[in-house]
């Protein structure tokens, strides 16, 4: 019985010749429903845009229609492949999770286009459940112990070992990443990467830094996220 459940609803011959309106609507409805599920899974504890979520919801139906039209026709398949090679899906590079969602939507579209509706639904259920589980368990997530510290000092101060005693007292380790001149060369901006010994002492640490740099600007925050993750 399970074998019949996961069998294709389309015949083994050319889909274009045997496709009926009822089967087309059933495949399309399944693609849209599974696409909406994939889009909902992608938004779970993740940053996203409306356009990308809508694309994920519609992509399985688009891929399904392409597969239905080219199934069994080698010439049409080659022509469609050439046409798609001329189109860039996205101009901006995507994150690893976005690329995974795109491939998931395409795989579902391929399955529904071949008529394997139950297999497509089971695939979304398994992969979507695994994605949500990994997100909840924070699988592969690194602890953000390091912080980025930016200190502005006047040009008259020698920054070489100006704050070393404070760093030794308040931080587990520190590293000067970059030095940059600002305000027509009258100021220096020092970029450090630090790890505090006790996060509760952050204000006391910044107050002592302000006494050293003449109360100029100091910025302390999390490290910037990587824009390209692969």
N, C-alpha and C positions, 0 to 999 in steps of 0.2 A: 504493500500500500504506500509505503514511503517512497518507493521508486517511482510510482505513478504520480505522487504529489510533486516531486522535483523534476518531472519530465517537462519537456518543452510543450507549450500549447500550440506551437506552430508545426507544420509538417516538415519533413526533412527535405522536401524539394524546395524550389525557389520560393522565397517568402513573398516576393513581389507578385508572383502569379497566383498564389493561394491565399493571400491575406484578405481577410474579411473585415468589414467595418466594426463588428463586435470585438474581434481580436485586437484590432488597432486601438480602439478606445480602451480596452482592458489593459493593454501594454502601456499606453500613455498615462492612464490614471495611476497605474502602479508606479511608473517612473516619477510622476509628479509627487505622489505620496512619499516615496522613499527619498526623493530629492529634498522635500521639506524636512524629513527626519534627519537627513545628513546636515542640512543647514542648521537645524536646532542643536544638534550635537556639536557642531563647530562653534556655536556661540556660547557654549558652556564654559564659564570662567575663562574667557578668551577675548582679546580685542578684535574687533571686526568692523567692517563698513557695511552699509545697507546694500550697496551695489554688489559686493562680493557674496553676501548671503543670498541675494536674489539669484545670482549666477549659479551658485551651488544648487539651489532649489530647482532650477530649470535645466541644468546641464544634463542630468540623466535622460530626460525626455528628448533633448536635442540629439544626444549620442544614439539613443534608441531608434530615432527616426532615420538617422544616417545608416545604421546597421540594417534596418528593415529594407531600405531602398537598395543597398549594395549587396545584400546577401545573395550569393550565387552568381553574381555578375562581376567577373574579374575586371572588365574594361571600366565599368562605372567605379569600382573600388579604387583603381589606380588614378582615375580622374579626380575623385574626391580627396584622395591622399595628397595629390599635387596641389589642389586648391587650398587645403588646410595648411600645407607647408608654407604658404605665402602669408598667412595671417598669424600675427603674434597675439596670444591669448591675453597677456597682460604686459603693459609697458614697464611697470615697476616690479622689482624682484620680490618674490613672496617668501614668507617664513616657511619653516619646515612643516608646521602644522597646516598651513594653507595648501601647500603642495600635496600633502597626504589627503586632505579633504577633496581636492580636485581629482586625484587618482581614484579615490573611493567613488565619487560621483560618476566618473567615466566607466569604472568597472560595473557599477549598477546599470548604467545605460547599455553597456554591452550585453549584460545578462538579460535584461528585459527585451532588448532588440532581438535576441535569439529565442525569446519566448520562455525563458527560465525565470518565471516570476517568483515562485516560492524560494528558489535558491538565492535570488537577489534580495528578497526580504530577510532571509536567514543571515545572509552576509552582512547586511546593514545592522541587524540586531547584534551579531557577534562583535563586529569591528567597532560599532558605536558603543556597545557596552564596555569593551576593553578600553576605548578612548576615555570614557567618563571615569572608569575605575582608576586608570593611570593618573588622570587629572586630580581626582580626590586624594589619592595616595601620594601626590606630589612626586611621582616616579621620575627619576633623573634630574630633579631640581637641586641646584646647589644653594647652600646657605650663603646669604649675602652678609658676610662679616666685614668685608672691606668697604671703605667709603672713599669718596673723592673730596679732597680738601683744596680749596683755592684761596690763596692769601695774597693780598695786594700790599706791597711795601713801597716806600719812597726810594728813589734811586741812590740816596745817600747811604742806605744801609747795605751791609754785606750779607747776602743771604746764605753764604756757604754753610755756616754752623750757627746761624742766628737762633733757630728754634730747636736745636738738637736736645737740649736738656729737657724741654717740655715734651718733646716726642718720646724721649726715654722714660719719662715719668707716666705719661698718660696712654701711650700706645704700645701694642705688642710688637709691631714693626711698622716701618714707614719707608717710603721711597719717593724721591723727587722725580717726577715724570717729565716735567716740561717747565721751561722758563720763558716768559713772553713779556716784551716791553709794551706799555700802553701809555695813553695820554701824551703823545709826542715824545716818548722816551723818558718822561719824568717819573714814571711808576713802573714797577715790575710786578708781574703776576706769576706766582709760583703754584704749580699744580702738583699736589702730592696724592699718593695712594696710601691710606693708612688703615690700621685695624686697632680700634680702641680696646684697652684692657677692660674697662668697665663702661658700658654705654651710658650709665647714669651720671658719669663724670664729664659728659660731653660739654655741658654749659660752662663748667669750671675751666675746662681746657680752652674753649673759645675765648673766655674772658681773659685768660692769661696771654693768649695770642694777640688779643686786641691791645693789650698794654705794650706789646713789643712792636707792633706794626703801626703805631700811631693812630689806632682806632679807624683804620681804613677798612675797606670791604673784605669780608671773609665769607666764603661759601663752603658749607659742609653738607654733603648729601650722598645718596646712593650712586653707585657706578652707573653710567649710562648703559641702557640695554643695547645689545647688538642688533643692528639693522638687517644683517644677513646672517642666518643661523646655520646654514648647511655646513 
